[in-house]
């Protein structure tokens, strides 16, 4: 799934939470009760929405102010949101930010700095997971901290790249490379920026510096004309949120563990997984798209001019149309949690080129993402299943491409029917690895998988074993020999 959980489902238990003022506490409790959602989820959603007035304040009053003033605004607004959600536990983020700054300042542009940063930040995050872990997803300080971890580790990579010759860097590295060590105030503003602190997206220090310098605008020297693009993303995110709020009570995680689910026929259990996955993913989509709107409104989402049009997708974490229409597993993964996947590709996958094995690099990257998400066995099963599914899908696509018969069939009048079947299988088996991702522990996901006879494992294992034989039967020898040469 290559995604980090953002907020708990509507039927999850209430959680202990940092104290608020006497006036705010009953208001939040009443709002939570009226929405039928846990108070932590309401706080998180309100905090994401507060990013919009913060962005408006920045545009109206601070755009022309000195960089120091802007850094202070971003820092204290982000800290306020963190305190609203997590109380005194905000010290965890402060400790990691200060340690990261000291590493950059004292250790310089060295491999040791990068390795020390990676080790410290990941160990701190994993320790947080270990000491706060429960059998359910809870909204606690580790949720934004996993976002912060990637920011700070990426910062060390970018500072290290800034000491290399441009010819030694790829295009992404050249854009993100830092020519000098940022100040502590810059690192704080970058880390606590209200548009990305809680749920992402990931962005580089160079992008943040351009934002503060007023360079991310379609009108040089003036606030960007980004209100309408931002409102479009807000409206889309709000629509996804409404869909999730309406349907999630009917497709809850807890239903998988009931006797009623076990008593349903096999086809019903499978279809339930399909519909549950579709609904469940809307909570991630809604958070990310609404947060993207905040980034667009501030200007951070500005992505230059393409084909004569100003683009506002620099912070896009979702390609919603692709997500909704693609019949391919690879298409869904590439359209989901885009910035986190791009971060992993830039800082993990591509830097493992020295291994000389793309599959090994891919496995290592997924292993990193597994532990970055948490320590539950469900994450391991989810990402290992993702790798297996993508491997089989690539083999199947190559078979269709190289087989004249299958290629002709795929482009015939039967394609609409093929598309419907593809989408059914696609979402059924997208939901299949999502089950352990959301249920976390072995006793829960094993119970669900047993009830559907591990059909996903069986389906893709059989496909993996028989595709080579189908290929020999349907692909001309000339194509086979060409494929071997490639």
C-alpha positions as CSV (number, residue, x, y, z in Angstrom):
1,X,0.0,0.0,0.0
2,X,3.1,2.2,0.5
3,X,1.1,4.5,2.7
4,X,1.1,5.7,6.3
5,X,-2.2,5.5,8.3
6,X,-3.6,9.0,9.0
7,X,-6.6,8.7,11.2
8,X,-8.6,5.9,12.8
9,X,-11.8,4.6,11.5
10,X,-15.1,5.9,12.8
11,X,-15.9,3.0,15.0
12,X,-12.6,2.8,16.8
13,X,-12.4,3.3,20.6
14,X,-12.0,6.7,22.2
15,X,-8.4,7.5,23.3
16,X,-6.9,9.5,26.1
17,X,-5.9,12.9,24.9
18,X,-4.1,16.0,25.9
19,X,-6.1,18.4,28.0
20,X,-7.7,21.4,26.4
21,X,-9.2,24.6,27.8
22,X,-12.5,24.2,29.7
23,X,-14.3,25.8,26.8
24,X,-12.7,23.8,24.0
25,X,-13.1,20.4,25.7
26,X,-17.0,20.2,25.7
27,X,-17.1,21.8,22.2
28,X,-14.9,19.1,20.9
29,X,-16.7,16.4,22.8
30,X,-20.1,17.6,21.4
31,X,-18.7,17.8,17.8
32,X,-17.2,14.4,18.1
33,X,-20.5,12.9,19.4
34,X,-22.5,14.6,16.6
35,X,-20.2,13.3,13.9
36,X,-20.0,9.8,15.4
37,X,-16.2,10.0,15.3
38,X,-13.5,9.7,18.0
39,X,-12.3,13.0,19.4
40,X,-8.7,12.4,18.2
41,X,-9.9,12.0,14.6
42,X,-11.9,15.3,14.9
43,X,-8.9,17.1,16.2
44,X,-6.8,15.8,13.4
45,X,-9.3,16.9,10.7
46,X,-9.8,20.3,12.3
47,X,-6.0,20.7,12.4
48,X,-5.7,19.9,8.7
49,X,-8.5,22.4,7.9
50,X,-6.9,25.1,10.1
51,X,-4.0,25.1,7.5
52,X,-6.3,27.0,5.1
53,X,-6.6,30.1,7.3
54,X,-2.9,29.8,8.2
55,X,-2.1,29.9,4.5
56,X,-4.4,32.9,4.0
57,X,-2.6,34.8,6.9
58,X,0.7,34.0,5.3
59,X,-0.4,35.3,1.9
60,X,-2.1,38.4,3.2
61,X,0.2,39.6,6.0
62,X,3.5,37.8,5.8
63,X,4.3,37.2,2.1
64,X,6.6,40.3,1.9
65,X,8.0,39.9,5.4
66,X,11.6,38.9,6.1
67,X,12.4,35.2,6.1
68,X,12.9,35.1,9.9
69,X,9.3,36.3,10.4
70,X,8.0,33.6,8.1
71,X,10.0,30.9,9.7
72,X,8.7,31.9,13.1
73,X,5.1,31.9,11.8
74,X,5.5,28.4,10.3
75,X,7.2,27.1,13.4
76,X,4.8,28.4,16.0
77,X,1.6,27.6,14.0
78,X,2.8,24.0,13.5
79,X,3.8,23.7,17.1
80,X,0.3,25.0,18.1
81,X,-1.3,22.3,15.9
82,X,1.0,19.7,17.4
83,X,0.1,20.7,21.0
84,X,-3.6,20.8,20.1
85,X,-3.3,17.2,19.0
86,X,-0.6,15.7,21.2
87,X,-0.1,17.9,24.2
88,X,3.3,17.8,25.9
89,X,4.4,14.9,23.6
90,X,5.5,17.5,21.1
91,X,8.9,17.3,22.7
92,X,9.6,14.2,20.6
93,X,9.6,16.2,17.4
94,X,11.6,19.0,19.0
95,X,14.4,16.6,20.2
96,X,14.7,15.0,16.7
97,X,14.8,18.4,15.0
98,X,17.5,19.8,17.2
99,X,19.6,16.6,17.0
100,X,19.3,16.7,13.2
101,X,20.4,20.3,13.1
102,X,23.4,19.6,15.3
103,X,24.5,16.7,13.1
104,X,24.4,18.9,10.0
105,X,26.2,21.7,11.7
106,X,28.9,19.7,13.5
107,X,29.5,16.6,11.3
108,X,29.4,18.3,7.9
109,X,28.8,16.8,4.4
110,X,29.9,13.3,5.2
111,X,28.6,9.8,4.7
112,X,28.8,9.5,8.5
113,X,26.3,12.4,8.8
114,X,23.8,10.6,6.5
115,X,24.2,7.3,8.3
116,X,24.0,8.8,11.7
117,X,20.9,10.8,10.7
118,X,19.2,7.7,9.2
119,X,20.1,5.6,12.2
120,X,19.1,8.1,14.9
121,X,15.8,9.1,13.3
122,X,14.7,5.6,12.5
123,X,15.6,4.2,15.8
124,X,13.7,7.0,17.6
125,X,10.7,6.3,15.4
126,X,10.8,2.6,16.0
127,X,11.3,3.0,19.7
128,X,8.2,5.2,19.7
129,X,6.2,2.5,17.8
130,X,7.4,-0.1,20.3
131,X,6.5,1.8,23.5
132,X,3.2,3.1,22.3
133,X,2.0,0.1,20.3
134,X,-1.5,-1.2,20.7
135,X,-3.5,-3.7,18.6
136,X,-5.5,-0.9,17.0
137,X,-4.5,2.2,15.1
138,X,-4.3,5.1,17.5
139,X,-3.7,8.8,16.7
140,X,-0.7,9.6,18.8
141,X,2.6,11.5,18.4
142,X,4.2,8.7,16.2
143,X,1.7,9.5,13.4
144,X,3.2,12.9,12.4
145,X,6.6,11.8,13.6
146,X,6.9,9.2,10.8
147,X,6.3,12.1,8.3
148,X,9.0,14.1,10.2
149,X,11.4,11.2,10.1
150,X,11.5,11.2,6.3
151,X,11.8,15.0,6.2
152,X,14.9,15.0,8.4
153,X,16.6,12.0,6.9
154,X,15.9,13.5,3.4
155,X,17.4,16.8,4.7
156,X,20.7,15.0,5.5
157,X,20.8,13.4,2.1
158,X,20.2,16.7,0.4
159,X,22.8,18.5,2.4
160,X,25.3,15.7,1.6
161,X,24.4,16.0,-2.2
162,X,25.1,19.7,-2.0
163,X,28.8,19.0,-1.6
164,X,29.1,17.0,-4.8
165,X,29.7,18.1,-8.4
166,X,26.4,18.6,-10.3
167,X,27.6,16.0,-12.8
168,X,27.6,13.4,-10.1
169,X,23.9,13.9,-9.3
170,X,20.8,12.9,-11.1
171,X,18.2,15.5,-11.9
172,X,16.1,15.0,-8.7
173,X,19.3,15.3,-6.6
174,X,20.4,18.4,-8.3
175,X,17.1,20.1,-7.7
176,X,17.0,19.2,-4.0
177,X,20.8,19.6,-3.2
178,X,21.5,22.2,-0.5
179,X,24.4,24.6,-1.1
180,X,24.8,25.4,2.6
181,X,23.6,24.2,6.0
182,X,20.2,25.7,6.9
183,X,19.8,27.6,10.1
184,X,18.0,26.1,13.1
185,X,15.0,28.4,12.5
186,X,14.9,27.2,8.9
187,X,14.8,23.6,9.9
188,X,12.1,24.3,12.4
189,X,9.9,26.1,9.9
190,X,10.5,23.4,7.3
191,X,9.6,20.7,9.9
192,X,6.6,22.3,11.4
193,X,5.1,23.9,8.3
194,X,1.3,23.6,8.9
195,X,0.6,22.2,5.4
196,X,2.7,19.1,5.9
197,X,3.5,18.5,9.5
198,X,0.6,16.2,10.4
199,X,-0.1,14.0,7.4
200,X,2.4,15.1,4.8
201,X,3.1,15.6,1.9
202,X,6.9,15.3,1.7
203,X,8.7,18.2,0.2
204,X,12.4,19.3,0.2
205,X,14.2,22.0,2.1
206,X,14.9,23.7,-1.2
207,X,11.2,23.9,-2.0
208,X,10.6,25.3,1.4
209,X,13.3,27.9,0.9
210,X,11.8,29.0,-2.4
211,X,8.4,29.3,-0.7
212,X,9.9,31.6,2.0
213,X,11.7,33.6,-0.7
214,X,8.4,34.2,-2.6
215,X,9.7,32.3,-5.6
216,X,6.8,29.7,-5.8
217,X,4.3,31.9,-7.5
218,X,2.7,32.3,-11.0
219,X,3.1,36.1,-10.4
220,X,6.8,36.8,-9.7
221,X,7.1,38.9,-6.5
222,X,3.4,38.6,-5.6
223,X,1.3,36.0,-3.8
224,X,0.3,33.2,-6.2
225,X,-3.1,33.0,-7.9
226,X,-3.8,29.7,-6.3
227,X,-7.1,30.2,-4.5
228,X,-9.2,28.4,-7.1
229,X,-6.8,25.4,-7.6
230,X,-6.7,25.1,-3.8
231,X,-10.5,25.2,-3.4
232,X,-10.8,22.5,-6.1
233,X,-8.6,20.2,-4.1
234,X,-10.4,21.0,-0.9
235,X,-13.8,20.3,-2.6
236,X,-12.5,17.0,-3.9
237,X,-11.0,16.0,-0.6
238,X,-14.2,17.0,1.2
239,X,-16.2,14.8,-1.2
240,X,-14.0,11.8,-0.4
241,X,-14.4,12.5,3.3
242,X,-18.2,12.5,2.9
243,X,-18.1,9.2,1.1
244,X,-16.0,7.7,3.8
245,X,-18.2,9.1,6.6
246,X,-21.3,7.7,5.0
247,X,-20.1,4.2,4.1
248,X,-17.4,3.4,6.7
249,X,-20.0,2.4,9.4
250,X,-21.1,-0.4,7.1
251,X,-17.6,-1.5,6.2
252,X,-15.7,-1.5,9.4
253,X,-12.5,-3.4,10.2
254,X,-14.1,-5.0,13.3
255,X,-16.7,-6.8,11.1
256,X,-14.0,-9.1,9.8
257,X,-13.6,-10.6,13.3
258,X,-17.3,-11.3,13.9
259,X,-19.1,-14.6,13.7
260,X,-21.5,-13.0,11.3
261,X,-18.7,-12.4,8.8
262,X,-17.6,-16.1,9.1
263,X,-21.2,-17.2,8.5
264,X,-21.4,-15.5,5.2
265,X,-20.9,-17.4,1.9
266,X,-17.4,-17.3,0.4
267,X,-18.4,-14.9,-2.4
268,X,-19.9,-12.4,0.1
269,X,-16.7,-12.4,2.2
270,X,-14.6,-11.6,-0.9
271,X,-17.0,-8.9,-2.1
272,X,-17.0,-7.4,1.3
273,X,-13.2,-7.1,1.2
274,X,-13.4,-5.4,-2.1
275,X,-16.0,-2.8,-0.9
276,X,-14.2,-2.4,2.4
277,X,-10.9,-1.6,0.8
278,X,-12.5,1.0,-1.5
279,X,-14.2,2.8,1.4
280,X,-11.2,2.5,3.8
281,X,-8.8,4.1,1.3
282,X,-11.0,7.2,1.1
283,X,-9.9,8.3,4.6
284,X,-6.3,8.5,3.3
285,X,-7.4,10.1,0.1
286,X,-9.4,12.8,1.9
287,X,-6.7,13.8,4.3
288,X,-4.0,14.0,1.6
289,X,-6.1,15.9,-0.9
290,X,-7.3,18.4,1.7
291,X,-3.7,18.9,2.9
292,X,-2.6,19.4,-0.7
293,X,-5.0,22.2,-1.0
294,X,-3.3,24.0,1.9
295,X,0.1,23.6,0.2
296,X,-1.4,25.0,-3.0
297,X,-2.9,28.0,-1.3
298,X,0.4,28.8,0.4
299,X,2.3,28.5,-2.9
300,X,4.2,25.4,-2.0
301,X,2.2,23.4,-4.6
302,X,3.4,25.5,-7.5
303,X,5.2,23.4,-10.1
304,X,6.0,25.8,-12.9
305,X,4.6,26.0,-16.4
306,X,3.8,23.0,-18.5
307,X,2.4,23.4,-22.1
308,X,1.7,27.1,-21.3
309,X,-0.3,26.3,-18.1
310,X,0.6,26.9,-14.5
311,X,0.8,23.6,-12.6
312,X,-0.1,23.3,-8.9
313,X,0.7,19.6,-8.4
314,X,4.2,19.8,-6.7
315,X,2.7,18.5,-3.5
316,X,0.1,16.2,-5.0
317,X,0.0,13.0,-2.9
318,X,-2.9,11.5,-5.0
319,X,-3.8,11.2,-8.6
320,X,-7.5,10.7,-7.9
321,X,-8.7,10.1,-11.4
322,X,-6.0,7.5,-12.0
323,X,-6.7,5.9,-8.6
324,X,-10.4,5.6,-9.5
325,X,-10.0,4.4,-13.1
326,X,-6.9,2.3,-13.5
327,X,-7.4,-1.5,-13.7
328,X,-3.8,-2.1,-12.8
329,X,-2.2,-2.7,-9.3
330,X,0.9,-0.7,-10.4
331,X,-1.4,2.1,-11.5
332,X,-3.1,2.3,-8.1
333,X,0.3,2.2,-6.2
334,X,1.8,4.9,-8.5
335,X,-1.3,7.2,-7.9
336,X,-1.4,6.7,-4.1
337,X,0.8,8.4,-1.5
338,X,2.9,9.8,-4.4
339,X,5.3,11.9,-2.4
340,X,6.2,9.2,0.1
341,X,6.8,6.8,-2.8
342,X,8.9,9.4,-4.6
343,X,10.9,10.0,-1.4
344,X,11.6,6.2,-1.1
345,X,12.6,6.0,-4.7
346,X,15.0,9.0,-4.5
347,X,16.6,8.3,-1.2
348,X,16.5,4.5,-1.0
349,X,15.9,2.7,-4.3
350,X,18.1,4.8,-6.5
351,X,20.9,5.0,-4.0
352,X,21.1,1.2,-3.9
353,X,22.2,1.1,-7.5
354,X,25.6,-0.1,-6.4
355,X,23.9,-3.5,-5.6
356,X,23.6,-4.1,-9.3
357,X,20.2,-5.8,-8.9
358,X,16.9,-3.9,-9.4
359,X,14.9,-6.6,-7.6
360,X,17.1,-6.5,-4.5
361,X,16.9,-2.7,-4.5
362,X,13.1,-3.0,-4.7
363,X,12.9,-5.5,-1.9
364,X,15.2,-3.4,0.3
365,X,13.0,-0.3,-0.3
366,X,9.8,-2.2,0.6
367,X,11.5,-3.5,3.7
368,X,12.4,0.0,4.7
369,X,8.8,1.2,4.1
370,X,7.5,-1.8,6.1
371,X,9.4,-0.8,9.3
372,X,8.8,2.9,8.7
373,X,5.0,2.1,8.9
374,X,5.4,0.1,12.2
375,X,6.4,-3.1,13.9
376,X,3.3,-5.2,13.4
377,X,3.4,-8.4,11.3
378,X,0.6,-7.1,9.2
379,X,2.8,-4.5,7.5
380,X,5.4,-7.2,6.6
381,X,2.7,-9.4,5.0
382,X,1.1,-6.4,3.2
383,X,4.3,-5.2,1.5
384,X,5.6,-8.7,0.7
385,X,2.2,-9.4,-0.9
386,X,2.5,-6.1,-2.8
387,X,5.8,-7.1,-4.3
388,X,4.5,-10.5,-5.3
389,X,1.4,-9.0,-6.9
390,X,3.4,-6.4,-8.9
391,X,5.8,-9.1,-10.1
392,X,3.0,-11.3,-11.4
393,X,1.2,-8.3,-13.0
394,X,4.3,-7.3,-14.9
395,X,4.6,-10.9,-16.2
396,X,1.0,-10.9,-17.3
397,X,1.3,-7.5,-19.0
398,X,4.4,-8.7,-20.9
399,X,2.5,-11.8,-22.0
400,X,-0.4,-9.7,-23.3
401,X,2.0,-7.4,-25.1
402,X,4.0,-10.2,-26.8
403,X,1.1,-12.5,-27.7
404,X,-0.6,-11.5,-30.9
405,X,-3.8,-13.3,-29.8
406,X,-4.0,-11.7,-26.4
407,X,-3.0,-8.3,-27.7
408,X,-5.8,-8.4,-30.3
409,X,-8.3,-9.6,-27.7
410,X,-7.3,-6.8,-25.3
411,X,-7.9,-4.2,-28.1
412,X,-11.1,-5.7,-29.4
413,X,-14.8,-4.8,-28.8
414,X,-14.7,-7.1,-25.8
415,X,-12.4,-4.6,-23.9
416,X,-15.3,-3.1,-21.8
417,X,-16.1,-6.5,-20.5
418,X,-12.4,-7.3,-19.9
419,X,-12.1,-3.9,-18.1
420,X,-15.0,-4.7,-15.7
421,X,-13.5,-8.1,-14.9
422,X,-10.1,-6.5,-14.4
423,X,-11.4,-3.9,-12.1
424,X,-13.2,-6.6,-10.0
425,X,-10.0,-8.6,-9.6
426,X,-7.9,-5.5,-9.2
427,X,-9.9,-4.2,-6.2
428,X,-10.5,-7.6,-4.7
429,X,-6.8,-8.2,-4.5
430,X,-6.0,-4.6,-3.6
431,X,-8.1,-5.2,-0.6
432,X,-6.5,-8.6,0.1
433,X,-3.1,-7.2,1.3
434,X,-4.8,-4.2,2.9
435,X,-6.4,-6.6,5.4
436,X,-3.2,-7.3,7.4
437,X,-2.2,-3.6,6.9
438,X,-5.3,-2.5,8.8
439,X,-5.7,-5.4,11.3
440,X,-2.0,-5.4,12.3
441,X,-1.6,-8.6,14.3
442,X,-1.2,-12.2,13.3
443,X,-4.2,-13.5,15.2
444,X,-6.6,-11.1,13.4
445,X,-5.3,-11.1,9.8
446,X,-4.8,-14.9,9.9
447,X,-8.4,-15.4,10.9
448,X,-9.6,-13.4,8.0
449,X,-7.3,-15.0,5.5
450,X,-8.3,-18.5,6.7
451,X,-12.0,-17.6,6.2
452,X,-11.3,-16.9,2.5
453,X,-8.9,-19.8,2.2
454,X,-5.9,-17.6,1.4
455,X,-7.4,-17.1,-2.0
456,X,-5.0,-14.2,-2.9
457,X,-1.9,-16.2,-2.2
458,X,-3.3,-19.1,-4.2
459,X,-4.4,-17.0,-7.1
460,X,-1.1,-15.2,-7.6
461,X,1.0,-18.3,-6.9
462,X,-0.9,-20.3,-9.6
463,X,-0.6,-17.3,-12.0
464,X,3.1,-17.0,-11.3
465,X,3.6,-20.7,-12.0
466,X,1.5,-21.0,-15.2
467,X,2.3,-17.8,-17.0
468,X,5.7,-19.1,-18.3
469,X,3.8,-22.1,-19.9
470,X,1.1,-19.9,-21.3
471,X,3.9,-17.7,-22.7
472,X,5.5,-20.6,-24.5
473,X,2.1,-21.5,-26.0
474,X,1.0,-18.1,-27.1
475,X,4.1,-16.1,-27.8
476,X,5.9,-16.7,-31.2
477,X,9.4,-18.0,-30.9
478,X,10.8,-14.8,-32.4
479,X,9.2,-12.8,-29.6
480,X,10.5,-15.2,-27.0
481,X,14.1,-15.0,-28.3
482,X,13.8,-11.1,-28.4
483,X,12.5,-11.1,-24.8
484,X,15.4,-13.2,-23.6
485,X,17.9,-10.8,-25.3
486,X,16.2,-7.8,-23.6
